[in-house]
Amino acid sequence: MSATPLSGVAPGSANSRDPRTWSPAKRNRYGWFITCSLLFLMMLSWADKAVLGIAAVPLMKQLGITPEQFGLVGSAMFLTFGVAQIVAAPIANKVSSKWILLVLCLLWSLAQAPILLFASLPALWASRLLLGAGEGPLAPVLMHGIYKWFPEKKGATPAALASSGVTLGIVAFAPVLAWVIGQFGWQTAFAVLAVVGLVWTVFWFIVGKEGPYTSRQAEQDIDGIAPEEAPVVVETKVRYWRTILSPSWIFAVLASFFGYWTFTLAMSWGPAYFQNVLGFSGQQAGTMIALPAAWGTIATVGLSALTQRLHLKGVPTRKARGWVLGSAGTFAGACLVGATMTTSPVLSIVLMVFGFGTAPALFAITYLVVAELTTIGQRGANLSIANAVLTTGGVFAPAVSGFLIGGAATPADGYRAAFALAGGLMLTFGVLALVFVNQQRDRGRLGLDAAVVPAPAATTPIDSALTAGADPASLGAVTRA
């Protein structure tokens, strides 16, 4: 027997502004519209991050910046990046995602002003620090906003699509920004990004809306799941430190920490490597750095779609998400280490494409793992905390690599050392994620799982699946990711 969705409310009302009363088709369409809108925002945020690396060679030459100084500037935005996420974590649970995202985009658009007004090293520092404060909370708030538009078992693919903006932003913007820099100078590229950000802010003010899936009970009411067919859901708050100290949280976040390290390294130093070591022009380097990003888009969407497919088939999320996460990290690290060992330039570039490109695919899966280890009411804050930790990889990667490059006998030796370090760390923690990420174990320890109440009448699909030995968490008892 199925319950009537939102009894007492007229579903599908044409004039209603409440998505809970919309027809399932309309709600789904608008959910995907919101997802695509936020995909563009994620693309823009990574274009803002990557423009510094694309402009590296002319910028360093004009401002007289050493590799060590440039590395520190590349790390600057991540100093405020993590702090902003910690500050925003409690706010994410209380304030509408629409307004948080609007303020963030406006802030990082205005962050371009110092470098446009004063072309100097201090202005560059100020601009990147302000940019970090604006972009820091973006990913967890954006994911939290998207999750509200889809039922638990259908949220992985929309979230993965939005997360692919990490790489799609490079694919779409890097060649354009490289051309703008070649034709009009590096400062113009920063101005273009500021204008695009302001336009998106106005667009989002008009179309942005909160999704209706705000709790387990809301999902059951909206989708018409009868109480006897629904799993018992535990919504008792879990102390944040208990979630953070669970092995699944630690190793899933650390895998993405080094994934972030690796991809930030590629965006910060990749264009300069293609120009200074391989001899490409500035515009060619902008195109070359789009190659790992293009693979990253495929990997992000493909791996997340795989996790959702496995989850829908009843595979425990330890395998559907944890094993996929660990395997991807291991593969990316091995490719990058291999790229530093081969003597073939072509093979080295191919391995770099797979190594650097697979790294950002870890982020979306880590968000899914973290979301399983908390209640829906605490999810926004937990995602913000996890993102604050994993993005700290961006603090270390540009600076450490800058000192390795600046202190090496030749630039080629310095880049090789930086790439090998990133690859080795990601390989190691990919293997550790394979071993230690186990959401079913940790959800039990945190008291998040409960038994499923059997239906009193005829056999239901849930009964059949449980009889066949499927994991209860895979049938909907997990926190919606």
MARGU-536610 format. One line per field, with one value per residue (C-alpha): residue number from 1; residue in three letters; x, z, y. Coordinates in nm, 3 decimals, always signed. Example, Ala and Ser with C-alpha at 12.3 -4.5 7.8 and 13.67 -1.06 7.14 Angstrom:
k <- (1; 2)
r <- (ALA; SER)
xx <- (+1.230; +1.367)
zz <- (+0.780; +0.714)
yy <- (-0.450; -0.106)
***
This chain:
k <- (1; 2; 3; 4; 5; 6; 7; 8; 9; 10; 11; 12; 13; 14; 15; 16; 17; 18; 19; 20; 21; 22; 23; 24; 25; 26; 27; 28; 29; 30; 31; 32; 33; 34; 35; 36; 37; 38; 39; 40; 41; 42; 43; 44; 45; 46; 47; 48; 49; 50; 51; 52; 53; 54; 55; 56; 57; 58; 59; 60; 61; 62; 63; 64; 65; 66; 67; 68; 69; 70; 71; 72; 73; 74; 75; 76; 77; 78; 79; 80; 81; 82; 83; 84; 85; 86; 87; 88; 89; 90; 91; 92; 93; 94; 95; 96; 97; 98; 99; 100; 101; 102; 103; 104; 105; 106; 107; 108; 109; 110; 111; 112; 113; 114; 115; 116; 117; 118; 119; 120; 121; 122; 123; 124; 125; 126; 127; 128; 129; 130; 131; 132; 133; 134; 135; 136; 137; 138; 139; 140; 141; 142; 143; 144; 145; 146; 147; 148; 149; 150; 151; 152; 153; 154; 155; 156; 157; 158; 159; 160; 161; 162; 163; 164; 165; 166; 167; 168; 169; 170; 171; 172; 173; 174; 175; 176; 177; 178; 179; 180; 181; 182; 183; 184; 185; 186; 187; 188; 189; 190; 191; 192; 193; 194; 195; 196; 197; 198; 199; 200; 201; 202; 203; 204; 205; 206; 207; 208; 209; 210; 211; 212; 213; 214; 215; 216; 217; 218; 219; 220; 221; 222; 223; 224; 225; 226; 227; 228; 229; 230; 231; 232; 233; 234; 235; 236; 237; 238; 239; 240; 241; 242; 243; 244; 245; 246; 247; 248; 249; 250; 251; 252; 253; 254; 255; 256; 257; 258; 259; 260; 261; 262; 263; 264; 265; 266; 267; 268; 269; 270; 271; 272; 273; 274; 275; 276; 277; 278; 279; 280; 281; 282; 283; 284; 285; 286; 287; 288; 289; 290; 291; 292; 293; 294; 295; 296; 297; 298; 299; 300; 301; 302; 303; 304; 305; 306; 307; 308; 309; 310; 311; 312; 313; 314; 315; 316; 317; 318; 319; 320; 321; 322; 323; 324; 325; 326; 327; 328; 329; 330; 331; 332; 333; 334; 335; 336; 337; 338; 339; 340; 341; 342; 343; 344; 345; 346; 347; 348; 349; 350; 351; 352; 353; 354; 355; 356; 357; 358; 359; 360; 361; 362; 363; 364; 365; 366; 367; 368; 369; 370; 371; 372; 373; 374; 375; 376; 377; 378; 379; 380; 381; 382; 383; 384; 385; 386; 387; 388; 389; 390; 391; 392; 393; 394; 395; 396; 397; 398; 399; 400; 401; 402; 403; 404; 405; 406; 407; 408; 409; 410; 411; 412; 413; 414; 415; 416; 417; 418; 419; 420; 421; 422; 423; 424; 425; 426; 427; 428; 429; 430; 431; 432; 433; 434; 435; 436; 437; 438; 439; 440; 441; 442; 443; 444; 445; 446; 447; 448; 449; 450; 451; 452; 453; 454; 455; 456; 457; 458; 459; 460; 461; 462; 463; 464; 465; 466; 467; 468; 469; 470; 471; 472; 473; 474; 475; 476; 477; 478; 479; 480; 481)
r <- (MET; SER; ALA; THR; PRO; LEU; SER; GLY; VAL; ALA; PRO; GLY; SER; ALA; ASN; SER; ARG; ASP; PRO; ARG; THR; TRP; SER; PRO; ALA; LYS; ARG; ASN; ARG; TYR; GLY; TRP; PHE; ILE; THR; CYS; SER; LEU; LEU; PHE; LEU; MET; MET; LEU; SER; TRP; ALA; ASP; LYS; ALA; VAL; LEU; GLY; ILE; ALA; ALA; VAL; PRO; LEU; MET; LYS; GLN; LEU; GLY; ILE; THR; PRO; GLU; GLN; PHE; GLY; LEU; VAL; GLY; SER; ALA; MET; PHE; LEU; THR; PHE; GLY; VAL; ALA; GLN; ILE; VAL; ALA; ALA; PRO; ILE; ALA; ASN; LYS; VAL; SER; SER; LYS; TRP; ILE; LEU; LEU; VAL; LEU; CYS; LEU; LEU; TRP; SER; LEU; ALA; GLN; ALA; PRO; ILE; LEU; LEU; PHE; ALA; SER; LEU; PRO; ALA; LEU; TRP; ALA; SER; ARG; LEU; LEU; LEU; GLY; ALA; GLY; GLU; GLY; PRO; LEU; ALA; PRO; VAL; LEU; MET; HIS; GLY; ILE; TYR; LYS; TRP; PHE; PRO; GLU; LYS; LYS; GLY; ALA; THR; PRO; ALA; ALA; LEU; ALA; SER; SER; GLY; VAL; THR; LEU; GLY; ILE; VAL; ALA; PHE; ALA; PRO; VAL; LEU; ALA; TRP; VAL; ILE; GLY; GLN; PHE; GLY; TRP; GLN; THR; ALA; PHE; ALA; VAL; LEU; ALA; VAL; VAL; GLY; LEU; VAL; TRP; THR; VAL; PHE; TRP; PHE; ILE; VAL; GLY; LYS; GLU; GLY; PRO; TYR; THR; SER; ARG; GLN; ALA; GLU; GLN; ASP; ILE; ASP; GLY; ILE; ALA; PRO; GLU; GLU; ALA; PRO; VAL; VAL; VAL; GLU; THR; LYS; VAL; ARG; TYR; TRP; ARG; THR; ILE; LEU; SER; PRO; SER; TRP; ILE; PHE; ALA; VAL; LEU; ALA; SER; PHE; PHE; GLY; TYR; TRP; THR; PHE; THR; LEU; ALA; MET; SER; TRP; GLY; PRO; ALA; TYR; PHE; GLN; ASN; VAL; LEU; GLY; PHE; SER; GLY; GLN; GLN; ALA; GLY; THR; MET; ILE; ALA; LEU; PRO; ALA; ALA; TRP; GLY; THR; ILE; ALA; THR; VAL; GLY; LEU; SER; ALA; LEU; THR; GLN; ARG; LEU; HIS; LEU; LYS; GLY; VAL; PRO; THR; ARG; LYS; ALA; ARG; GLY; TRP; VAL; LEU; GLY; SER; ALA; GLY; THR; PHE; ALA; GLY; ALA; CYS; LEU; VAL; GLY; ALA; THR; MET; THR; THR; SER; PRO; VAL; LEU; SER; ILE; VAL; LEU; MET; VAL; PHE; GLY; PHE; GLY; THR; ALA; PRO; ALA; LEU; PHE; ALA; ILE; THR; TYR; LEU; VAL; VAL; ALA; GLU; LEU; THR; THR; ILE; GLY; GLN; ARG; GLY; ALA; ASN; LEU; SER; ILE; ALA; ASN; ALA; VAL; LEU; THR; THR; GLY; GLY; VAL; PHE; ALA; PRO; ALA; VAL; SER; GLY; PHE; LEU; ILE; GLY; GLY; ALA; ALA; THR; PRO; ALA; ASP; GLY; TYR; ARG; ALA; ALA; PHE; ALA; LEU; ALA; GLY; GLY; LEU; MET; LEU; THR; PHE; GLY; VAL; LEU; ALA; LEU; VAL; PHE; VAL; ASN; GLN; GLN; ARG; ASP; ARG; GLY; ARG; LEU; GLY; LEU; ASP; ALA; ALA; VAL; VAL; PRO; ALA; PRO; ALA; ALA; THR; THR; PRO; ILE; ASP; SER; ALA; LEU; THR; ALA; GLY; ALA; ASP; PRO; ALA; SER; LEU; GLY; ALA; VAL; THR; ARG; ALA)
xx <- (+0.000; +0.131; +0.058; -0.096; +0.175; +0.126; -0.231; -0.433; -0.215; -0.307; -0.011; +0.089; -0.080; +0.021; +0.046; +0.212; +0.559; +0.607; +0.795; +0.636; +0.301; +0.440; +0.398; +0.696; +0.783; +0.788; +0.986; +1.239; +1.275; +1.336; +1.579; +1.787; +1.759; +1.900; +2.171; +2.279; +2.277; +2.502; +2.721; +2.803; +2.878; +3.121; +3.282; +3.325; +3.480; +3.747; +3.813; +3.886; +4.130; +4.299; +4.345; +4.648; +4.827; +4.730; +4.870; +5.178; +5.452; +5.362; +5.252; +5.577; +5.777; +5.589; +5.585; +5.931; +5.802; +6.023; +5.889; +5.890; +5.687; +5.446; +5.393; +5.306; +5.061; +4.902; +4.856; +4.724; +4.360; +4.349; +4.454; +4.113; +3.942; +3.933; +3.864; +3.561; +3.422; +3.449; +3.276; +3.003; +2.945; +2.683; +2.524; +2.469; +2.220; +2.017; +2.027; +1.883; +2.139; +2.008; +2.122; +2.453; +2.547; +2.443; +2.661; +2.957; +2.950; +2.918; +3.211; +3.452; +3.357; +3.452; +3.772; +3.920; +3.918; +4.258; +4.456; +4.264; +4.337; +4.694; +4.911; +5.150; +5.243; +5.057; +4.743; +4.772; +4.791; +4.486; +4.287; +4.360; +4.290; +3.950; +3.879; +3.947; +3.701; +3.432; +3.490; +3.567; +3.213; +3.092; +3.119; +2.945; +2.669; +2.618; +2.598; +2.363; +2.140; +2.131; +2.061; +1.741; +1.601; +1.625; +1.527; +1.810; +1.875; +1.870; +2.103; +2.443; +2.426; +2.303; +2.566; +2.833; +2.727; +2.763; +3.093; +3.221; +3.227; +3.567; +3.705; +3.451; +3.543; +3.901; +3.792; +3.560; +3.749; +4.121; +4.157; +3.945; +4.142; +4.472; +4.354; +4.241; +4.578; +4.764; +4.555; +4.476; +4.707; +4.671; +4.471; +4.191; +4.135; +4.067; +3.821; +3.631; +3.578; +3.456; +3.192; +3.069; +3.036; +2.825; +2.595; +2.543; +2.459; +2.171; +2.052; +2.054; +1.866; +1.583; +1.572; +1.730; +1.498; +1.527; +1.440; +1.169; +1.364; +1.470; +1.430; +1.356; +0.997; +0.963; +1.089; +0.840; +0.554; +0.641; +0.701; +0.409; +0.598; +0.368; +0.499; +0.494; +0.705; +0.958; +1.272; +1.299; +1.521; +1.736; +1.750; +1.903; +2.193; +2.543; +2.827; +3.045; +3.368; +3.230; +3.160; +3.499; +3.691; +3.525; +3.774; +3.549; +3.544; +3.918; +4.037; +3.772; +3.860; +4.236; +4.203; +4.039; +4.290; +4.566; +4.338; +4.293; +4.669; +4.726; +4.468; +4.570; +4.929; +4.817; +4.621; +4.892; +5.203; +5.079; +5.062; +5.410; +5.541; +5.405; +5.563; +5.897; +5.981; +5.796; +5.821; +5.453; +5.322; +5.094; +4.779; +4.892; +4.958; +4.603; +4.474; +4.705; +4.591; +4.235; +4.321; +4.340; +4.038; +3.842; +3.929; +3.837; +3.486; +3.441; +3.586; +3.376; +3.043; +3.132; +3.249; +2.959; +2.711; +2.876; +2.834; +2.466; +2.406; +2.569; +2.373; +2.043; +2.126; +2.159; +2.539; +2.655; +2.795; +3.129; +3.179; +2.962; +3.135; +3.432; +3.595; +3.532; +3.690; +3.998; +4.046; +4.026; +4.282; +4.518; +4.489; +4.547; +4.853; +5.005; +4.961; +5.130; +5.423; +5.458; +5.463; +5.775; +5.954; +5.902; +6.145; +5.876; +5.735; +5.413; +5.354; +5.438; +5.171; +4.913; +4.982; +4.962; +4.622; +4.490; +4.670; +4.582; +4.238; +4.120; +4.210; +3.904; +3.673; +3.737; +3.562; +3.202; +3.242; +3.394; +3.094; +2.865; +3.061; +3.059; +2.685; +2.622; +2.791; +2.550; +2.183; +2.020; +1.986; +2.362; +2.467; +2.542; +2.777; +2.946; +3.005; +3.152; +3.390; +3.499; +3.549; +3.751; +3.989; +4.023; +4.072; +4.363; +4.561; +4.549; +4.740; +5.039; +5.054; +5.147; +5.389; +5.568; +5.593; +5.722; +6.012; +6.086; +6.088; +6.284; +6.545; +6.608; +6.913; +6.687; +6.318; +6.252; +6.398; +6.187; +5.863; +5.945; +5.997; +5.671; +5.472; +5.629; +5.551; +5.185; +5.147; +5.310; +5.090; +4.771; +4.867; +4.930; +4.605; +4.404; +4.512; +4.433; +4.083; +4.024; +4.107; +3.950; +3.641; +3.342; +3.024; +2.808; +3.043; +3.072; +2.701; +2.633; +2.886; +2.735; +2.382; +2.255; +2.112; +1.791; +1.606; +1.352; +0.990; +0.841; +0.516; +0.225; +0.060; +0.193; +0.562; +0.706; +1.020; +1.199; +1.101; +1.225; +1.555; +1.610; +1.526; +1.787; +2.046; +2.070; +2.220; +1.945; +2.153; +2.150; +1.769; +1.731; +1.836; +2.153; +2.157; +2.065; +2.389)
zz <- (+0.000; -0.085; +0.101; -0.075; -0.143; +0.070; +0.164; +0.194; -0.052; -0.416; -0.608; -0.937; -0.878; -1.170; -0.967; -0.660; -0.566; -0.327; -0.503; -0.266; -0.441; -0.794; -1.008; -0.995; -1.357; -1.294; -0.972; -1.152; -1.443; -1.212; -1.008; -1.320; -1.417; -1.076; -1.117; -1.453; -1.317; -1.031; -1.269; -1.443; -1.108; -1.023; -1.366; -1.305; -0.963; -1.109; -1.396; -1.124; -0.962; -1.288; -1.438; -1.214; -1.355; -1.713; -1.667; -1.476; -1.732; -1.840; -1.486; -1.327; -1.594; -1.560; -1.179; -1.133; -0.926; -0.848; -0.857; -0.477; -0.456; -0.722; -0.535; -0.220; -0.412; -0.556; -0.203; -0.069; -0.162; +0.019; +0.346; +0.365; +0.169; +0.463; +0.726; +0.531; +0.516; +0.891; +0.947; +0.697; +0.830; +1.097; +0.864; +0.594; +0.819; +0.895; +0.590; +0.246; -0.002; -0.257; -0.059; +0.051; -0.309; -0.429; -0.171; -0.243; -0.617; -0.563; -0.320; -0.544; -0.845; -0.648; -0.538; -0.881; -0.818; -0.641; -0.924; -1.182; -1.003; -0.888; -1.082; -0.802; -0.581; -0.273; -0.483; -0.614; -0.257; -0.152; -0.454; -0.397; -0.023; -0.086; -0.363; -0.122; +0.130; -0.138; -0.297; +0.015; +0.117; -0.241; -0.296; +0.023; +0.005; -0.364; -0.302; -0.008; -0.233; -0.509; -0.269; -0.165; -0.517; -0.550; -0.350; -0.173; -0.435; -0.727; -0.592; -0.694; -1.067; -1.035; -0.768; -0.991; -1.284; -1.074; -0.934; -1.289; -1.310; -1.140; -1.467; -1.717; -1.601; -1.713; -2.040; -2.129; -1.992; -2.016; -2.395; -2.394; -2.108; -2.275; -2.592; -2.398; -2.222; -2.554; -2.721; -2.444; -2.149; -1.833; -1.636; -1.893; -1.816; -1.452; -1.562; -1.788; -1.499; -1.271; -1.525; -1.583; -1.207; -1.168; -1.452; -1.291; -0.958; -1.121; -1.297; -0.972; -0.785; -1.035; -1.072; -0.753; -0.533; -0.246; -0.307; -0.106; +0.013; +0.344; +0.566; +0.556; +0.652; +0.373; +0.121; +0.241; +0.231; -0.115; -0.284; -0.116; +0.070; +0.317; +0.674; +0.665; +0.345; +0.466; +0.661; +1.016; +0.991; +1.275; +1.279; +1.624; +1.603; +1.609; +1.763; +1.488; +1.640; +1.636; +1.265; +1.194; +1.388; +1.207; +0.980; +0.676; +0.718; +0.780; +0.484; +0.238; +0.313; +0.304; -0.036; -0.168; +0.022; -0.195; -0.498; -0.438; -0.389; -0.725; -0.926; -0.772; -0.867; -1.227; -1.241; -1.070; -1.239; -1.539; -1.790; -1.687; -1.723; -2.077; -2.166; -1.983; -2.010; -2.317; -2.519; -2.595; -2.651; -2.397; -2.597; -2.661; -2.290; -2.216; -2.449; -2.308; -1.950; -2.071; -2.164; -1.808; -1.722; -2.009; -1.885; -1.535; -1.652; -1.796; -1.483; -1.243; -1.413; -1.502; -1.157; -0.981; -1.222; -1.147; -0.772; -0.817; -1.042; -0.789; -0.505; -0.689; -0.743; -0.367; -0.347; -0.001; -0.022; +0.117; -0.225; -0.435; -0.306; -0.082; -0.320; -0.621; -0.434; -0.330; -0.672; -0.848; -0.612; -0.656; -1.035; -1.047; -0.821; -1.016; -1.346; -1.213; -1.066; -1.397; -1.586; -1.397; -1.468; -1.842; -2.097; -2.364; -2.373; -2.537; -2.284; -2.003; -2.122; -2.159; -1.804; -1.673; -1.839; -1.656; -1.329; -1.299; -1.455; -1.230; -0.911; -0.907; -0.965; -0.602; -0.462; -0.550; -0.411; -0.089; -0.046; -0.080; +0.183; +0.426; +0.371; +0.478; +0.813; +0.938; +0.958; +0.692; +0.941; +1.004; +0.650; +0.536; +0.827; +0.793; +0.422; +0.494; +0.753; +0.520; +0.233; +0.456; +0.534; +0.186; +0.012; +0.247; -0.004; -0.213; +0.055; +0.031; -0.335; -0.506; -0.233; -0.184; -0.560; -0.602; -0.367; -0.537; -0.879; -0.769; -0.578; -0.842; -1.067; -1.371; -1.407; -1.552; -1.239; -1.015; -1.197; -1.196; -0.818; -0.760; -0.978; -0.819; -0.469; -0.553; -0.729; -0.450; -0.182; -0.379; -0.456; -0.087; +0.038; -0.242; -0.112; +0.246; +0.141; -0.014; +0.318; +0.576; +0.420; +0.543; +0.584; +0.704; +0.995; +1.090; +1.053; +1.299; +1.545; +1.511; +1.568; +1.230; +1.110; +1.229; +1.138; +0.859; +0.966; +0.760; +0.578; +0.740; +0.409; +0.089; +0.007; -0.108; -0.314; +0.008; +0.172; -0.129; -0.133; +0.239; +0.206; -0.070; +0.170; +0.051; +0.291; +0.459; +0.410; +0.036; +0.043; +0.170; +0.534; +0.451; +0.481; +0.150; -0.029)
yy <- (+0.000; +0.349; +0.665; +0.960; +1.220; +1.528; +1.454; +1.772; +1.960; +1.999; +1.854; +2.004; +2.336; +2.554; +2.872; +2.724; +2.843; +2.552; +2.268; +2.017; +2.072; +2.042; +1.734; +1.493; +1.578; +1.953; +1.912; +1.691; +1.937; +2.230; +2.023; +1.960; +2.327; +2.423; +2.158; +2.299; +2.654; +2.548; +2.349; +2.677; +2.839; +2.559; +2.600; +2.973; +2.917; +2.690; +2.929; +3.187; +2.946; +2.846; +3.193; +3.255; +2.950; +3.033; +3.386; +3.261; +3.325; +3.682; +3.772; +3.653; +3.834; +4.166; +4.170; +4.018; +3.723; +3.421; +3.062; +3.055; +3.378; +3.261; +2.935; +3.126; +3.346; +3.032; +2.901; +3.234; +3.186; +2.853; +3.018; +3.190; +2.910; +2.669; +2.935; +3.058; +2.705; +2.657; +2.991; +2.902; +2.548; +2.636; +2.893; +2.629; +2.450; +2.763; +2.994; +2.920; +2.786; +3.035; +3.338; +3.191; +3.107; +3.453; +3.628; +3.400; +3.466; +3.841; +3.837; +3.651; +3.865; +4.176; +4.000; +4.068; +4.445; +4.481; +4.323; +4.525; +4.853; +4.786; +4.541; +4.448; +4.154; +4.292; +4.349; +3.995; +3.866; +4.071; +3.955; +3.584; +3.601; +3.762; +3.513; +3.227; +3.369; +3.389; +3.049; +2.847; +2.746; +2.699; +2.322; +2.198; +2.460; +2.387; +2.012; +2.063; +2.274; +2.012; +1.724; +1.906; +1.867; +1.488; +1.179; +0.997; +0.730; +0.974; +1.241; +1.103; +1.179; +1.543; +1.606; +1.450; +1.667; +1.981; +1.855; +1.805; +2.184; +2.153; +2.019; +2.155; +2.505; +2.443; +2.281; +2.568; +2.866; +2.781; +2.814; +3.131; +3.289; +3.193; +3.369; +3.676; +3.695; +3.662; +3.933; +4.181; +4.107; +3.901; +4.162; +4.150; +3.781; +3.867; +4.138; +3.899; +3.656; +3.935; +4.044; +3.688; +3.640; +3.953; +3.844; +3.503; +3.670; +3.860; +3.541; +3.343; +3.614; +3.563; +3.183; +3.041; +2.832; +2.583; +2.219; +2.038; +1.730; +1.880; +1.571; +1.200; +1.267; +1.525; +1.271; +1.012; +1.265; +1.401; +1.066; +0.892; +0.620; +0.447; +0.424; +0.043; +0.050; +0.303; +0.223; +0.348; +0.654; +0.780; +1.160; +1.199; +1.440; +1.295; +1.493; +1.634; +1.503; +1.148; +1.171; +1.329; +1.063; +0.773; +0.587; +0.628; +1.007; +1.032; +0.825; +0.942; +1.304; +1.237; +1.069; +1.386; +1.604; +1.463; +1.465; +1.838; +1.876; +1.707; +1.900; +2.233; +2.152; +2.096; +2.421; +2.631; +2.497; +2.296; +2.586; +2.707; +2.349; +2.323; +2.658; +2.651; +2.280; +2.150; +2.471; +2.537; +2.889; +3.053; +2.977; +2.620; +2.573; +2.690; +2.422; +2.154; +2.208; +2.152; +1.791; +1.651; +1.862; +1.707; +1.359; +1.473; +1.559; +1.211; +1.049; +1.258; +1.189; +0.831; +0.723; +0.893; +0.735; +0.400; +0.453; +0.540; +0.238; +0.006; +0.167; +0.124; -0.243; -0.288; -0.304; -0.185; +0.165; +0.049; -0.111; +0.120; +0.432; +0.343; +0.098; +0.320; +0.614; +0.416; +0.257; +0.593; +0.747; +0.454; +0.471; +0.849; +0.829; +0.541; +0.728; +1.041; +0.848; +0.664; +0.996; +1.102; +0.772; +0.728; +0.872; +0.911; +1.268; +1.148; +0.869; +1.112; +1.358; +1.078; +0.955; +1.313; +1.354; +1.045; +1.123; +1.492; +1.440; +1.155; +1.345; +1.579; +1.282; +1.187; +1.494; +1.404; +1.050; +1.183; +1.413; +1.110; +0.917; +1.211; +1.266; +0.904; +0.963; +1.229; +1.325; +1.542; +1.826; +1.826; +1.746; +2.103; +2.165; +1.826; +1.878; +2.222; +2.078; +1.797; +2.039; +2.273; +1.988; +1.839; +2.175; +2.248; +2.043; +2.358; +2.548; +2.316; +2.212; +2.544; +2.655; +2.322; +2.277; +2.633; +2.566; +2.233; +2.400; +2.705; +2.500; +2.232; +2.219; +2.259; +2.346; +1.999; +1.835; +2.056; +1.977; +1.607; +1.612; +1.802; +1.561; +1.251; +1.378; +1.440; +1.106; +0.908; +1.063; +1.006; +0.646; +0.577; +0.726; +0.568; +0.227; +0.331; +0.442; +0.101; -0.062; +0.168; +0.334; +0.131; +0.334; +0.043; -0.022; +0.343; +0.422; +0.141; +0.281; +0.629; +0.496; +0.613; +0.283; +0.124; -0.191; -0.182; -0.226; -0.510; -0.453; -0.637; -0.726; -0.878; -0.895; -0.564; -0.497; -0.400; -0.732; -0.924; -0.740; -0.793; -1.160; -1.183; -1.045; -0.684; -0.433; -0.221; +0.093; +0.040; +0.030; +0.384; +0.383; +0.571; +0.946; +1.099; +1.193)
***
